[in-house]
Amino acid sequence: MSLSKSERDRIRTLHAEGFSQRQIARMTGYSRVTVARVLSTPADADDARTRERKARQQLAEAPPEKCPGCGRMVTFPCALCRARNYRELKKRHGELRPREQPIDRRPPPGIELRGSDRARYQEVHDRKRRRGDIPWER
């Protein structure tokens, strides 16, 4: 439920006057959860959210411009450039796996497969190797 600034201020005022959350909920007609949520949110956070919402709306309504990074006609911020920058940042910090390293899907060394489980695993592994899905070996 979206409350206006005056409604949120009224709830905060009633609470400052000493009314409980249940009493405020009865007096205003809002649920106790809504009253608790308003009281747990700082008053200046409401203004920050409103400013952020307005800024996003203005960006969405702005005409497209040429992105200096990729050269496409986009509304800012350019999602493609943000994604590329994020990827580069993660690569520099070593959090993304480079594409050259294949994913080793064999069971970890600590797991021993026996009997029919081992036979089934070996069968699938050999089939993948023949198809070329496993281009490396340990």
C-alpha positions as CSV (number, residue, x, y, z in Angstrom):
1,M,0.0,0.0,0.0
2,S,1.4,3.4,-0.9
3,L,0.8,6.1,1.7
4,S,1.2,9.8,1.1
5,K,3.8,11.8,3.0
6,S,1.0,13.4,5.1
7,E,-0.4,10.0,6.1
8,R,3.0,8.7,7.1
9,D,3.7,11.9,9.0
10,R,0.3,11.5,10.8
11,I,1.2,8.0,11.9
12,R,4.6,9.2,13.2
13,T,2.9,12.0,15.1
14,L,0.4,9.7,16.7
15,H,3.2,7.4,17.8
16,A,5.2,10.4,19.2
17,E,2.1,11.3,21.2
18,G,2.2,7.9,22.9
19,F,-0.3,5.9,21.0
20,S,0.5,2.2,20.5
21,Q,0.7,0.7,17.0
22,R,-2.6,-1.1,17.5
23,Q,-4.3,2.1,18.5
24,I,-2.8,3.9,15.5
25,A,-4.0,1.1,13.2
26,R,-7.5,1.4,14.5
27,M,-7.6,5.2,14.3
28,T,-6.1,5.4,10.8
29,G,-7.7,2.3,9.3
30,Y,-4.4,0.8,8.2
31,S,-3.1,-2.6,9.2
32,R,-0.7,-3.0,12.1
33,V,1.9,-4.2,9.6
34,T,1.6,-1.0,7.6
35,V,1.9,1.1,10.8
36,A,4.9,-0.9,11.9
37,R,6.5,-0.5,8.5
38,V,6.0,3.3,8.5
39,L,7.4,3.6,12.1
40,S,10.5,1.4,11.3
41,T,11.4,3.5,8.2
42,P,13.2,6.8,8.9
43,A,11.4,9.8,7.7
44,D,14.2,11.0,5.4
45,A,14.2,7.5,3.7
46,D,10.8,8.3,2.3
47,D,12.2,11.5,0.6
48,A,15.1,9.6,-0.8
49,R,12.8,6.9,-2.3
50,T,10.6,9.6,-3.8
51,R,13.6,11.4,-5.3
52,E,15.0,8.1,-6.7
53,R,11.6,7.1,-8.2
54,K,11.3,10.5,-9.9
55,A,14.8,10.3,-11.3
56,R,14.1,6.9,-12.7
57,Q,10.9,8.1,-14.3
58,Q,12.7,11.1,-15.8
59,L,15.4,8.8,-17.3
60,A,12.7,6.5,-18.7
61,E,10.9,9.4,-20.4
62,A,14.1,11.0,-21.7
63,P,14.7,10.7,-25.5
64,P,17.4,8.1,-26.5
65,E,20.9,9.4,-26.9
66,K,24.1,8.0,-28.3
67,C,26.0,6.1,-25.6
68,P,29.7,7.2,-25.5
69,G,30.7,3.6,-24.5
70,C,29.0,1.4,-27.2
71,G,27.7,3.9,-29.7
72,R,24.1,2.7,-29.5
73,M,21.0,4.9,-29.2
74,V,19.8,4.2,-25.7
75,T,18.1,5.8,-22.7
76,F,20.6,6.2,-20.0
77,P,22.1,4.4,-18.1
78,C,23.1,2.1,-20.9
79,A,22.4,-1.5,-19.7
80,L,24.9,-3.0,-22.1
81,C,27.8,-0.8,-20.9
82,R,26.8,-1.4,-17.2
83,A,26.9,-5.2,-17.8
84,R,30.3,-5.0,-19.6
85,N,31.7,-2.8,-16.9
86,Y,30.4,-5.2,-14.2
87,R,31.9,-8.2,-16.0
88,E,35.3,-6.5,-16.4
89,L,35.3,-5.5,-12.7
90,K,34.6,-9.1,-11.6
91,K,37.3,-10.4,-14.0
92,R,39.9,-8.1,-12.5
93,H,39.0,-9.2,-9.0
94,G,39.0,-12.9,-10.0
95,E,35.4,-13.6,-9.2
96,L,34.3,-14.6,-12.7
97,R,35.6,-17.8,-14.2
98,P,37.4,-17.1,-17.6
99,R,35.6,-18.9,-20.5
100,E,38.7,-20.8,-21.4
101,Q,38.6,-23.0,-18.3
102,P,36.1,-25.8,-18.8
103,I,33.9,-26.9,-16.0
104,D,35.0,-30.2,-14.6
105,R,31.8,-32.2,-13.9
106,R,33.5,-35.3,-12.6
107,P,32.8,-36.2,-9.0
108,P,35.1,-34.6,-6.4
109,P,38.1,-36.8,-5.5
110,G,36.6,-37.5,-2.1
111,I,33.6,-39.4,-3.5
112,E,34.0,-43.1,-4.4
113,L,31.5,-44.6,-6.7
114,R,31.1,-48.4,-6.5
115,G,29.3,-51.1,-8.3
116,S,26.5,-50.1,-10.6
117,D,26.9,-46.4,-9.7
118,R,30.6,-46.4,-10.9
119,A,29.6,-48.3,-14.1
120,R,26.9,-45.8,-14.9
121,Y,29.2,-42.9,-14.3
122,Q,31.9,-44.4,-16.5
123,E,29.4,-45.0,-19.3
124,V,28.1,-41.4,-19.3
125,H,31.7,-40.1,-19.0
126,D,32.9,-42.2,-22.0
127,R,29.9,-41.1,-24.1
128,K,30.6,-37.4,-23.3
129,R,34.3,-37.9,-24.2
130,R,33.4,-39.5,-27.6
131,R,31.1,-36.6,-28.4
132,G,33.8,-34.1,-27.5
133,D,31.9,-32.6,-24.5
134,I,35.0,-33.3,-22.3
135,P,38.0,-31.9,-24.2
136,W,40.4,-32.3,-21.2
137,E,41.5,-34.9,-18.8
138,R,42.9,-34.6,-15.3
